[in-house]
Amino acid sequence: MTREGPRIARRAVLAAALLAPALGRAQVPDRPLRLVLGFPAGSAPDVLARLLADGMRAAVPAGIVVDNRPGAGGILAAGEVARATPADGSVLLFGEVGTLAMAPSTYARLPYDPSRDFVAVTEVAAVDFAFIVPGGIPGNDLAGFLGWARTRPEGVFMGTPGAGSPSHFGASLLAAGAGLRMEPVHFRTQGDATTAILNGEVQGMFGTVASVAPLLRGRGGPRALLVTGPARSPLLPEVPTAAEAGYPNLGFEAWFGLVAPAATPAPILAALDAAALAALAAPATRASIEGAGFRVAAAGRDAFAARMAAERLRWADVVRSTGFRAIGE
Protein backbone atom coordinates (compact mmCIF):
# COMPACT_ATOMS: atom_id res chain seq x y z
CA MET A 1 0.00 0.00 0.00
CA THR A 2 1.27 3.49 -0.78
CA ARG A 3 1.48 6.20 1.85
CA GLU A 4 -1.56 7.80 0.28
CA GLY A 5 -3.73 4.75 1.10
CA PRO A 6 -3.60 5.15 4.91
CA ARG A 7 -4.18 8.92 4.55
CA ILE A 8 -7.33 8.29 2.51
CA ALA A 9 -8.54 5.72 5.02
CA ARG A 10 -7.96 8.11 7.92
CA ARG A 11 -9.83 10.90 6.12
CA ALA A 12 -12.75 8.54 5.46
CA VAL A 13 -12.98 7.54 9.11
CA LEU A 14 -12.72 11.18 10.23
CA ALA A 15 -15.48 12.17 7.81
CA ALA A 16 -17.70 9.39 9.15
CA ALA A 17 -17.03 10.51 12.70
CA LEU A 18 -18.00 14.09 11.91
CA LEU A 19 -21.10 13.19 9.91
CA ALA A 20 -22.53 10.37 12.01
CA PRO A 21 -24.38 12.37 14.70
CA ALA A 22 -26.08 14.65 12.16
CA LEU A 23 -26.96 11.82 9.79
CA GLY A 24 -28.16 9.64 12.64
CA ARG A 25 -30.55 12.30 13.98
CA ALA A 26 -31.81 13.12 10.50
CA GLN A 27 -32.45 9.62 9.18
CA VAL A 28 -32.57 7.00 11.95
CA PRO A 29 -36.17 6.32 13.12
CA ASP A 30 -37.21 7.99 16.35
CA ARG A 31 -37.71 4.68 18.13
CA PRO A 32 -35.16 2.34 19.72
CA LEU A 33 -32.79 0.55 17.35
CA ARG A 34 -32.87 -3.22 17.89
CA LEU A 35 -29.70 -5.20 17.15
CA VAL A 36 -30.68 -8.86 16.83
CA LEU A 37 -28.00 -11.53 17.15
CA GLY A 38 -28.14 -15.31 17.19
CA PHE A 39 -25.86 -15.79 20.21
CA PRO A 40 -26.57 -15.96 23.93
CA ALA A 41 -25.87 -13.17 26.39
CA GLY A 42 -22.31 -13.26 27.65
CA SER A 43 -20.89 -14.89 24.51
CA ALA A 44 -18.03 -13.21 22.62
CA PRO A 45 -20.32 -11.97 19.79
CA ASP A 46 -22.71 -10.59 22.40
CA VAL A 47 -19.86 -8.67 24.04
CA LEU A 48 -18.88 -7.24 20.66
CA ALA A 49 -22.45 -6.24 19.82
CA ARG A 50 -22.84 -4.44 23.13
CA LEU A 51 -19.57 -2.56 22.73
CA LEU A 52 -20.71 -1.37 19.31
CA ALA A 53 -24.14 -0.40 20.67
CA ASP A 54 -22.53 1.63 23.45
CA GLY A 55 -20.45 3.49 20.89
CA MET A 56 -23.43 4.25 18.65
CA ARG A 57 -25.80 5.57 21.32
CA ALA A 58 -24.85 9.22 20.76
CA ALA A 59 -26.11 8.97 17.17
CA VAL A 60 -29.33 7.11 18.08
CA PRO A 61 -31.28 9.35 20.50
CA ALA A 62 -34.07 6.78 21.03
CA GLY A 63 -31.58 4.21 22.30
CA ILE A 64 -30.25 0.81 21.21
CA VAL A 65 -31.37 -2.61 22.45
CA VAL A 66 -29.27 -5.75 21.93
CA ASP A 67 -31.74 -8.60 21.39
CA ASN A 68 -30.28 -12.09 21.88
CA ARG A 69 -32.08 -14.75 19.84
CA PRO A 70 -29.82 -17.83 20.00
CA GLY A 71 -30.70 -21.02 18.19
CA ALA A 72 -29.86 -22.98 15.04
CA GLY A 73 -26.47 -21.31 14.67
CA GLY A 74 -27.98 -17.85 14.23
CA ILE A 75 -30.42 -18.97 11.52
CA LEU A 76 -33.49 -18.11 13.58
CA ALA A 77 -32.29 -14.59 14.32
CA ALA A 78 -31.42 -13.96 10.68
CA GLY A 79 -34.81 -15.21 9.52
CA GLU A 80 -36.58 -12.90 11.96
CA VAL A 81 -34.72 -9.81 10.75
CA ALA A 82 -35.21 -10.73 7.09
CA ARG A 83 -38.99 -10.61 7.69
CA ALA A 84 -38.98 -7.48 9.86
CA THR A 85 -41.47 -4.77 8.89
CA PRO A 86 -41.42 -1.94 8.33
CA ALA A 87 -37.91 -1.95 6.87
CA ASP A 88 -37.10 1.44 8.38
CA GLY A 89 -33.70 0.75 9.95
CA SER A 90 -35.08 0.12 13.44
CA VAL A 91 -34.25 -3.62 13.30
CA LEU A 92 -30.79 -4.78 12.23
CA LEU A 93 -29.07 -8.13 12.26
CA PHE A 94 -25.70 -8.32 13.99
CA GLY A 95 -24.62 -11.04 11.59
CA GLU A 96 -21.47 -13.06 11.10
CA VAL A 97 -19.68 -15.32 8.65
CA GLY A 98 -21.83 -18.35 9.50
CA THR A 99 -25.26 -16.84 8.87
CA LEU A 100 -24.27 -14.48 6.05
CA ALA A 101 -21.70 -16.49 4.07
CA MET A 102 -21.60 -20.17 5.05
CA ALA A 103 -25.26 -21.02 5.65
CA PRO A 104 -26.32 -21.08 1.96
CA SER A 105 -23.86 -23.95 1.44
CA THR A 106 -24.41 -25.77 4.72
CA TYR A 107 -28.23 -25.73 4.95
CA ALA A 108 -30.55 -27.24 2.37
CA ARG A 109 -33.28 -24.78 3.32
CA LEU A 110 -33.03 -21.39 4.99
CA PRO A 111 -35.74 -18.97 6.16
CA TYR A 112 -33.84 -16.22 4.32
CA ASP A 113 -31.51 -15.64 1.39
CA PRO A 114 -28.53 -13.53 2.53
CA SER A 115 -27.89 -12.14 -0.96
CA ARG A 116 -31.55 -11.23 -1.56
CA ASP A 117 -33.06 -10.44 1.85
CA PHE A 118 -30.29 -8.32 3.40
CA VAL A 119 -28.32 -5.24 2.50
CA ALA A 120 -24.95 -4.39 4.00
CA VAL A 121 -24.60 -1.62 6.58
CA THR A 122 -21.14 -1.88 8.19
CA GLU A 123 -18.51 -4.53 8.82
CA VAL A 124 -17.58 -4.23 12.50
CA ALA A 125 -14.80 -6.60 13.51
CA ALA A 126 -13.12 -9.93 12.93
CA VAL A 127 -11.48 -12.54 15.10
CA ASP A 128 -9.05 -15.35 14.31
CA PHE A 129 -9.38 -18.92 15.42
CA ALA A 130 -6.89 -20.91 17.46
CA PHE A 131 -6.43 -24.66 17.24
CA ILE A 132 -6.25 -26.00 20.78
CA VAL A 133 -5.63 -29.45 22.23
CA PRO A 134 -6.14 -30.80 25.76
CA GLY A 135 -3.36 -30.88 28.30
CA GLY A 136 -1.48 -34.16 28.33
CA ILE A 137 -1.60 -34.80 24.60
CA PRO A 138 1.93 -35.40 23.23
CA GLY A 139 3.65 -32.83 21.05
CA ASN A 140 4.78 -29.32 21.86
CA ASP A 141 3.79 -27.95 18.45
CA LEU A 142 1.54 -28.79 15.52
CA ALA A 143 4.07 -31.12 13.93
CA GLY A 144 4.40 -33.05 17.19
CA PHE A 145 0.64 -33.29 17.61
CA LEU A 146 0.15 -34.51 14.04
CA GLY A 147 2.90 -37.08 14.44
CA TRP A 148 1.11 -38.47 17.50
CA ALA A 149 -2.33 -38.25 15.89
CA ARG A 150 -1.26 -40.27 12.86
CA THR A 151 -0.36 -43.20 15.11
CA ARG A 152 -3.97 -43.53 16.31
CA PRO A 153 -5.88 -46.14 14.27
CA GLU A 154 -9.14 -44.39 15.07
CA GLY A 155 -7.75 -40.96 14.14
CA VAL A 156 -8.67 -37.95 16.24
CA PHE A 157 -11.98 -36.52 17.41
CA MET A 158 -12.42 -32.79 16.84
CA GLY A 159 -14.96 -30.83 18.86
CA THR A 160 -17.11 -28.25 17.09
CA PRO A 161 -19.97 -25.97 18.19
CA GLY A 162 -22.14 -27.43 15.43
CA ALA A 163 -22.12 -29.01 12.00
CA GLY A 164 -21.39 -26.49 9.26
CA SER A 165 -19.65 -24.01 11.56
CA PRO A 166 -16.27 -22.37 10.84
CA SER A 167 -14.78 -24.60 13.55
CA HIS A 168 -16.08 -27.67 11.76
CA PHE A 169 -14.61 -26.74 8.41
CA GLY A 170 -11.38 -25.55 9.98
CA ALA A 171 -10.94 -29.06 11.38
CA SER A 172 -11.78 -30.51 7.96
CA LEU A 173 -9.22 -28.28 6.25
CA LEU A 174 -6.51 -29.22 8.74
CA ALA A 175 -7.25 -32.93 8.41
CA ALA A 176 -7.22 -32.77 4.61
CA GLY A 177 -3.99 -30.77 4.49
CA ALA A 178 -2.23 -32.99 7.02
CA GLY A 179 -3.50 -36.33 5.71
CA LEU A 180 -5.12 -36.96 9.06
CA ARG A 181 -8.07 -39.18 9.85
CA MET A 182 -10.55 -36.95 11.68
CA GLU A 183 -14.04 -37.41 13.06
CA PRO A 184 -15.97 -34.23 13.98
CA VAL A 185 -17.94 -34.30 17.22
CA HIS A 186 -20.67 -31.67 17.05
CA PHE A 187 -21.85 -30.02 20.25
CA ARG A 188 -24.74 -27.66 20.79
CA THR A 189 -22.59 -24.67 21.72
CA GLN A 190 -18.99 -23.50 21.78
CA GLY A 191 -19.11 -23.82 25.57
CA ASP A 192 -20.04 -27.49 25.35
CA ALA A 193 -17.19 -28.14 22.91
CA THR A 194 -14.79 -26.31 25.22
CA THR A 195 -15.89 -28.45 28.16
CA ALA A 196 -15.09 -31.53 26.07
CA ILE A 197 -11.56 -30.21 25.48
CA LEU A 198 -11.09 -29.50 29.18
CA ASN A 199 -12.23 -33.03 30.02
CA GLY A 200 -10.07 -34.62 27.32
CA GLU A 201 -13.11 -36.06 25.55
CA VAL A 202 -11.93 -34.75 22.15
CA GLN A 203 -8.39 -34.29 20.89
CA GLY A 204 -8.68 -30.88 19.24
CA MET A 205 -10.89 -27.88 18.53
CA PHE A 206 -10.86 -24.62 16.61
CA GLY A 207 -12.21 -21.83 18.80
CA THR A 208 -12.03 -18.08 18.42
CA VAL A 209 -8.99 -16.51 20.01
CA ALA A 210 -11.28 -14.33 22.11
CA SER A 211 -13.03 -17.35 23.61
CA VAL A 212 -10.10 -19.73 24.12
CA ALA A 213 -7.36 -17.37 25.33
CA PRO A 214 -8.58 -17.47 28.97
CA LEU A 215 -8.36 -21.28 28.93
CA LEU A 216 -4.66 -21.31 28.13
CA ARG A 217 -3.31 -19.57 31.20
CA GLY A 218 -3.05 -22.54 33.54
CA ARG A 219 -0.09 -24.90 33.47
CA GLY A 220 -1.00 -28.38 32.32
CA GLY A 221 -4.26 -27.27 30.72
CA PRO A 222 -5.19 -26.85 27.05
CA ARG A 223 -2.63 -25.29 24.75
CA ALA A 224 -2.84 -23.59 21.37
CA LEU A 225 -0.79 -24.90 18.44
CA LEU A 226 -1.65 -22.31 15.78
CA VAL A 227 -3.81 -19.30 14.99
CA THR A 228 -5.56 -18.87 11.65
CA GLY A 229 -4.95 -15.16 11.08
CA PRO A 230 -2.36 -13.52 8.81
CA ALA A 231 -0.33 -12.44 11.87
CA ARG A 232 0.11 -13.63 15.42
CA SER A 233 -2.62 -12.64 17.84
CA PRO A 234 -1.80 -10.04 20.50
CA LEU A 235 -3.66 -12.30 22.95
CA LEU A 236 -1.47 -15.31 22.03
CA PRO A 237 1.79 -13.81 20.78
CA GLU A 238 3.75 -17.01 21.35
CA VAL A 239 1.47 -19.11 19.12
CA PRO A 240 2.51 -19.40 15.44
CA THR A 241 0.20 -18.63 12.55
CA ALA A 242 -1.04 -21.44 10.32
CA ALA A 243 1.43 -20.29 7.65
CA GLU A 244 4.31 -20.40 10.13
CA ALA A 245 3.23 -23.90 11.12
CA GLY A 246 3.37 -25.03 7.49
CA TYR A 247 -0.31 -24.75 6.52
CA PRO A 248 -0.74 -21.47 4.59
CA ASN A 249 -4.12 -22.54 3.19
CA LEU A 250 -5.62 -22.78 6.68
CA GLY A 251 -6.22 -19.05 7.05
CA PHE A 252 -9.78 -18.10 8.01
CA GLU A 253 -11.57 -15.90 10.52
CA ALA A 254 -14.96 -15.07 11.91
CA TRP A 255 -16.22 -11.64 10.92
CA PHE A 256 -19.18 -9.66 12.22
CA GLY A 257 -21.22 -6.82 10.83
CA LEU A 258 -24.56 -5.06 10.59
CA VAL A 259 -27.06 -5.85 7.85
CA ALA A 260 -30.58 -4.53 7.33
CA PRO A 261 -33.68 -5.86 5.59
CA ALA A 262 -33.26 -5.40 1.84
CA ALA A 263 -36.04 -2.79 1.50
CA THR A 264 -34.43 -0.35 3.95
CA PRO A 265 -34.11 3.09 2.28
CA ALA A 266 -30.63 4.20 1.24
CA PRO A 267 -30.58 7.42 3.37
CA ILE A 268 -31.25 5.36 6.49
CA LEU A 269 -28.51 2.89 5.55
CA ALA A 270 -26.09 5.78 5.05
CA ALA A 271 -26.94 7.22 8.46
CA LEU A 272 -26.54 3.88 10.23
CA ASP A 273 -23.27 3.18 8.43
CA ALA A 274 -21.90 6.59 9.41
CA ALA A 275 -22.96 6.12 13.03
CA ALA A 276 -21.31 2.70 13.23
CA LEU A 277 -18.09 3.91 11.58
CA ALA A 278 -17.94 6.86 13.97
CA ALA A 279 -18.33 4.53 16.94
CA LEU A 280 -15.57 2.25 15.62
CA ALA A 281 -13.27 5.24 15.10
CA ALA A 282 -13.63 6.36 18.73
CA PRO A 283 -10.48 5.41 20.68
CA ALA A 284 -12.43 4.10 23.69
CA THR A 285 -14.60 1.82 21.57
CA ARG A 286 -11.64 0.54 19.56
CA ALA A 287 -9.68 -0.18 22.72
CA SER A 288 -12.59 -2.08 24.25
CA ILE A 289 -13.13 -4.17 21.12
CA GLU A 290 -9.46 -4.97 20.77
CA GLY A 291 -9.24 -5.77 24.47
CA ALA A 292 -12.01 -8.33 23.96
CA GLY A 293 -9.83 -10.11 21.39
CA PHE A 294 -11.28 -8.73 18.14
CA ARG A 295 -9.76 -6.74 15.28
CA VAL A 296 -11.72 -3.63 14.34
CA ALA A 297 -12.70 -3.83 10.65
CA ALA A 298 -14.65 -0.57 10.14
CA ALA A 299 -15.60 -1.26 6.52
CA GLY A 300 -18.51 0.66 5.03
CA ARG A 301 -21.49 -0.54 3.05
CA ASP A 302 -19.91 -1.18 -0.35
CA ALA A 303 -16.80 -2.87 1.00
CA PHE A 304 -18.82 -5.05 3.37
CA ALA A 305 -21.21 -6.08 0.58
CA ALA A 306 -18.25 -7.08 -1.60
CA ARG A 307 -16.71 -9.07 1.24
CA MET A 308 -19.90 -10.99 1.95
CA ALA A 309 -20.29 -11.91 -1.72
CA ALA A 310 -16.67 -13.09 -1.95
CA GLU A 311 -16.93 -15.07 1.29
CA ARG A 312 -20.06 -16.88 0.10
CA LEU A 313 -18.13 -18.09 -2.94
CA ARG A 314 -15.08 -19.04 -0.91
CA TRP A 315 -16.99 -21.07 1.67
CA ALA A 316 -19.06 -22.74 -1.03
CA ASP A 317 -15.80 -24.06 -2.48
CA VAL A 318 -14.59 -25.20 0.95
CA VAL A 319 -17.84 -26.97 1.77
CA ARG A 320 -17.89 -28.66 -1.63
CA SER A 321 -14.31 -29.88 -1.20
CA THR A 322 -15.14 -31.61 2.09
CA GLY A 323 -18.10 -33.52 0.69
CA PHE A 324 -20.32 -32.08 3.42
CA ARG A 325 -23.99 -32.87 2.97
CA ALA A 326 -26.21 -29.88 3.58
CA ILE A 327 -28.20 -29.94 6.81
CA GLY A 328 -31.83 -30.75 6.14
CA GLU A 329 -31.34 -32.71 2.92
C-alpha positions in Angstrom: 0.0 0.0 0.0 1.3 3.5 -0.8 1.5 6.2 1.9 -1.6 7.8 0.3 -3.7 4.7 1.1 -3.6 5.2 4.9 -4.2 8.9 4.5 -7.3 8.3 2.5 -8.5 5.7 5.0 -8.0 8.1 7.9 -9.8 10.9 6.1 -12.7 8.5 5.5 -13.0 7.5 9.1 -12.7 11.2 10.2 -15.5 12.2 7.8 -17.7 9.4 9.2 -17.0 10.5 12.7 -18.0 14.1 11.9 -21.1 13.2 9.9 -22.5 10.4 12.0 -24.4 12.4 14.7 -26.1 14.6 12.2 -27.0 11.8 9.8 -28.2 9.6 12.6 -30.5 12.3 14.0 -31.8 13.1 10.5 -32.4 9.6 9.2 -32.6 7.0 11.9 -36.2 6.3 13.1 -37.2 8.0 16.4 -37.7 4.7 18.1 -35.2 2.3 19.7 -32.8 0.6 17.4 -32.9 -3.2 17.9 -29.7 -5.2 17.2 -30.7 -8.9 16.8 -28.0 -11.5 17.2 -28.1 -15.3 17.2 -25.9 -15.8 20.2 -26.6 -16.0 23.9 -25.9 -13.2 26.4 -22.3 -13.3 27.7 -20.9 -14.9 24.5 -18.0 -13.2 22.6 -20.3 -12.0 19.8 -22.7 -10.6 22.4 -19.9 -8.7 24.0 -18.9 -7.2 20.7 -22.4 -6.2 19.8 -22.8 -4.4 23.1 -19.6 -2.6 22.7 -20.7 -1.4 19.3 -24.1 -0.4 20.7 -22.5 1.6 23.4 -20.4 3.5 20.9 -23.4 4.2 18.6 -25.8 5.6 21.3 -24.8 9.2 20.8 -26.1 9.0 17.2 -29.3 7.1 18.1 -31.3 9.4 20.5 -34.1 6.8 21.0 -31.6 4.2 22.3 -30.3 0.8 21.2 -31.4 -2.6 22.5 -29.3 -5.7 21.9 -31.7 -8.6 21.4 -30.3 -12.1 21.9 -32.1 -14.8 19.8 -29.8 -17.8 20.0 -30.7 -21.0 18.2 -29.9 -23.0 15.0 -26.5 -21.3 14.7 -28.0 -17.9 14.2 -30.4 -19.0 11.5 -33.5 -18.1 13.6 -32.3 -14.6 14.3 -31.4 -14.0 10.7 -34.8 -15.2 9.5 -36.6 -12.9 12.0 -34.7 -9.8 10.8 -35.2 -10.7 7.1 -39.0 -10.6 7.7 -39.0 -7.5 9.9 -41.5 -4.8 8.9 -41.4 -1.9 8.3 -37.9 -1.9 6.9 -37.1 1.4 8.4 -33.7 0.8 9.9 -35.1 0.1 13.4 -34.3 -3.6 13.3 -30.8 -4.8 12.2 -29.1 -8.1 12.3 -25.7 -8.3 14.0 -24.6 -11.0 11.6 -21.5 -13.1 11.1 -19.7 -15.3 8.7 -21.8 -18.4 9.5 -25.3 -16.8 8.9 -24.3 -14.5 6.1 -21.7 -16.5 4.1 -21.6 -20.2 5.0 -25.3 -21.0 5.7 -26.3 -21.1 2.0 -23.9 -24.0 1.4 -24.4 -25.8 4.7 -28.2 -25.7 5.0 -30.5 -27.2 2.4 -33.3 -24.8 3.3 -33.0 -21.4 5.0 -35.7 -19.0 6.2 -33.8 -16.2 4.3 -31.5 -15.6 1.4 -28.5 -13.5 2.5 -27.9 -12.1 -1.0 -31.5 -11.2 -1.6 -33.1 -10.4 1.9 -30.3 -8.3 3.4 -28.3 -5.2 2.5 -24.9 -4.4 4.0 -24.6 -1.6 6.6 -21.1 -1.9 8.2 -18.5 -4.5 8.8 -17.6 -4.2 12.5 -14.8 -6.6 13.5 -13.1 -9.9 12.9 -11.5 -12.5 15.1 -9.0 -15.3 14.3 -9.4 -18.9 15.4 -6.9 -20.9 17.5 -6.4 -24.7 17.2 -6.3 -26.0 20.8 -5.6 -29.4 22.2 -6.1 -30.8 25.8 -3.4 -30.9 28.3 -1.5 -34.2 28.3 -1.6 -34.8 24.6 1.9 -35.4 23.2 3.6 -32.8 21.1 4.8 -29.3 21.9 3.8 -27.9 18.5 1.5 -28.8 15.5 4.1 -31.1 13.9 4.4 -33.0 17.2 0.6 -33.3 17.6 0.1 -34.5 14.0 2.9 -37.1 14.4 1.1 -38.5 17.5 -2.3 -38.2 15.9 -1.3 -40.3 12.9 -0.4 -43.2 15.1 -4.0 -43.5 16.3 -5.9 -46.1 14.3 -9.1 -44.4 15.1 -7.8 -41.0 14.1 -8.7 -38.0 16.2 -12.0 -36.5 17.4 -12.4 -32.8 16.8 -15.0 -30.8 18.9 -17.1 -28.2 17.1 -20.0 -26.0 18.2 -22.1 -27.4 15.4 -22.1 -29.0 12.0 -21.4 -26.5 9.3 -19.6 -24.0 11.6 -16.3 -22.4 10.8 -14.8 -24.6 13.5 -16.1 -27.7 11.8 -14.6 -26.7 8.4 -11.4 -25.6 10.0 -10.9 -29.1 11.4 -11.8 -30.5 8.0 -9.2 -28.3 6.2 -6.5 -29.2 8.7 -7.2 -32.9 8.4 -7.2 -32.8 4.6 -4.0 -30.8 4.5 -2.2 -33.0 7.0 -3.5 -36.3 5.7 -5.1 -37.0 9.1 -8.1 -39.2 9.9 -10.5 -37.0 11.7 -14.0 -37.4 13.1 -16.0 -34.2 14.0 -17.9 -34.3 17.2 -20.7 -31.7 17.0 -21.8 -30.0 20.2 -24.7 -27.7 20.8 -22.6 -24.7 21.7 -19.0 -23.5 21.8 -19.1 -23.8 25.6 -20.0 -27.5 25.3 -17.2 -28.1 22.9 -14.8 -26.3 25.2 -15.9 -28.4 28.2 -15.1 -31.5 26.1 -11.6 -30.2 25.5 -11.1 -29.5 29.2 -12.2 -33.0 30.0 -10.1 -34.6 27.3 -13.1 -36.1 25.5 -11.9 -34.8 22.2 -8.4 -34.3 20.9 -8.7 -30.9 19.2 -10.9 -27.9 18.5 -10.9 -24.6 16.6 -12.2 -21.8 18.8 -12.0 -18.1 18.4 -9.0 -16.5 20.0 -11.3 -14.3 22.1 -13.0 -17.4 23.6 -10.1 -19.7 24.1 -7.4 -17.4 25.3 -8.6 -17.5 29.0 -8.4 -21.3 28.9 -4.7 -21.3 28.1 -3.3 -19.6 31.2 -3.0 -22.5 33.5 -0.1 -24.9 33.5 -1.0 -28.4 32.3 -4.3 -27.3 30.7 -5.2 -26.8 27.1 -2.6 -25.3 24.7 -2.8 -23.6 21.4 -0.8 -24.9 18.4 -1.7 -22.3 15.8 -3.8 -19.3 15.0 -5.6 -18.9 11.6 -4.9 -15.2 11.1 -2.4 -13.5 8.8 -0.3 -12.4 11.9 0.1 -13.6 15.4 -2.6 -12.6 17.8 -1.8 -10.0 20.5 -3.7 -12.3 22.9 -1.5 -15.3 22.0 1.8 -13.8 20.8 3.7 -17.0 21.3 1.5 -19.1 19.1 2.5 -19.4 15.4 0.2 -18.6 12.5 -1.0 -21.4 10.3 1.4 -20.3 7.6 4.3 -20.4 10.1 3.2 -23.9 11.1 3.4 -25.0 7.5 -0.3 -24.7 6.5 -0.7 -21.5 4.6 -4.1 -22.5 3.2 -5.6 -22.8 6.7 -6.2 -19.0 7.1 -9.8 -18.1 8.0 -11.6 -15.9 10.5 -15.0 -15.1 11.9 -16.2 -11.6 10.9 -19.2 -9.7 12.2 -21.2 -6.8 10.8 -24.6 -5.1 10.6 -27.1 -5.8 7.8 -30.6 -4.5 7.3 -33.7 -5.9 5.6 -33.3 -5.4 1.8 -36.0 -2.8 1.5 -34.4 -0.4 4.0 -34.1 3.1 2.3 -30.6 4.2 1.2 -30.6 7.4 3.4 -31.2 5.4 6.5 -28.5 2.9 5.5 -26.1 5.8 5.0 -26.9 7.2 8.5 -26.5 3.9 10.2 -23.3 3.2 8.4 -21.9 6.6 9.4 -23.0 6.1 13.0 -21.3 2.7 13.2 -18.1 3.9 11.6 -17.9 6.9 14.0 -18.3 4.5 16.9 -15.6 2.3 15.6 -13.3 5.2 15.1 -13.6 6.4 18.7 -10.5 5.4 20.7 -12.4 4.1 23.7 -14.6 1.8 21.6 -11.6 0.5 19.6 -9.7 -0.2 22.7 -12.6 -2.1 24.3 -13.1 -4.2 21.1 -9.5 -5.0 20.8 -9.2 -5.8 24.5 -12.0 -8.3 24.0 -9.8 -10.1 21.4 -11.3 -8.7 18.1 -9.8 -6.7 15.3 -11.7 -3.6 14.3 -12.7 -3.8 10.7 -14.6 -0.6 10.1 -15.6 -1.3 6.5 -18.5 0.7 5.0 -21.5 -0.5 3.0 -19.9 -1.2 -0.4 -16.8 -2.9 1.0 -18.8 -5.0 3.4 -21.2 -6.1 0.6 -18.2 -7.1 -1.6 -16.7 -9.1 1.2 -19.9 -11.0 2.0 -20.3 -11.9 -1.7 -16.7 -13.1 -2.0 -16.9 -15.1 1.3 -20.1 -16.9 0.1 -18.1 -18.1 -2.9 -15.1 -19.0 -0.9 -17.0 -21.1 1.7 -19.1 -22.7 -1.0 -15.8 -24.1 -2.5 -14.6 -25.2 0.9 -17.8 -27.0 1.8 -17.9 -28.7 -1.6 -14.3 -29.9 -1.2 -15.1 -31.6 2.1 -18.1 -33.5 0.7 -20.3 -32.1 3.4 -24.0 -32.9 3.0 -26.2 -29.9 3.6 -28.2 -29.9 6.8 -31.8 -30.8 6.1 -31.3 -32.7 2.9 
